Amino acid sequence: MIPIAINGLEYRCASAWEDLPLSKAILISKLIHNEMPVHFKKLYALYLKGGQAESDIEIEKLAKEITDEEFIKTFPVFYGKCLSLLSDIPDEVIAKISGASRSNFYNQYLYKFVFGLLHIPIDCERKFIKSFTWQGVEYYLPESKKYPGEDRPMFDRTAIEFAESADLELFSKELEGGKFERAANIIAILCRPEGETYNESVCLKRAEDFAELPMNIVWEVFFCFMQQLILSQQNTEIYLLEQAQKVIKQELAAA
């Protein structure tokens, strides 16, 4: 957290993902979904492409479409709402902060949170942790295992656990909170104390506690889960290709 002094009073604002609990990330995601200026969303989508000549031209063109009213009124309102969620500064104090000051502070400290929640974090390097401790209990992430010619994602988790997690991830994309709306449930399913078997009611209760997990832990589980999804998809595609090749060979042999 970083200290912010305003009129002789000191407040605090999130400066790293570990400062941001999942519950607040969901609120910010909802803010992005409902109130983020359209031009902002378009710009951030272009930033995601990163450095491509076509995207640079599109960014320059889009920047010219932004009106003075958006720069002076619309954008600072959004900055203020982000600051309200990411700090302990009262709304009545934020209301008195100038648009220019909001803009400078947003670009220096808050931009990375909004861009990260909308797309992917630009300052959160995956640490490949095996476990994390929360409220005195150690929870283990799922693992993949390498066999000759095959990666087995989540080999230590059942097919039901993986399927339920994938369904939640797909479903959450349609919600206001985006991919984080059901993140606590996904983490509760995938991450458990060593030796504990999957129990739906236990996971549902545990998800309530995981709502306050810091986002640096949430990102670790998210990156792990997405890796497992990609590996699973690749293995399925390889299997289907092998089966198709067998059928073709059989048909050629019978001809």
TAMO-V798434 format. One record per run of one state. SS is the DSSP state (H for helix, E for strand, L for the rest). FROM is the first residue (numbers start at 1). TO is the last residue. Records with the same first field share a line. If there is no record, write none. Layout:
SS = FROM-TO / FROM-TO
//
This chain:
L = 1-1 / 7-8 / 14-16 / 20-20 / 36-37 / 50-52 / 66-67 / 88-90 / 95-98 / 119-130 / 135-136 / 141-144 / 148-149 / 153-158 / 173-177 / 181-182 / 191-191 / 193-199 / 211-213 / 255-255
E = 2-6 / 9-13 / 21-21 / 87-87 / 131-134 / 137-140 / 145-147 / 150-152 / 192-192 / 214-214
H = 17-19 / 22-35 / 38-49 / 53-65 / 68-86 / 91-94 / 99-118 / 159-172 / 178-180 / 183-190 / 200-210 / 215-254
//
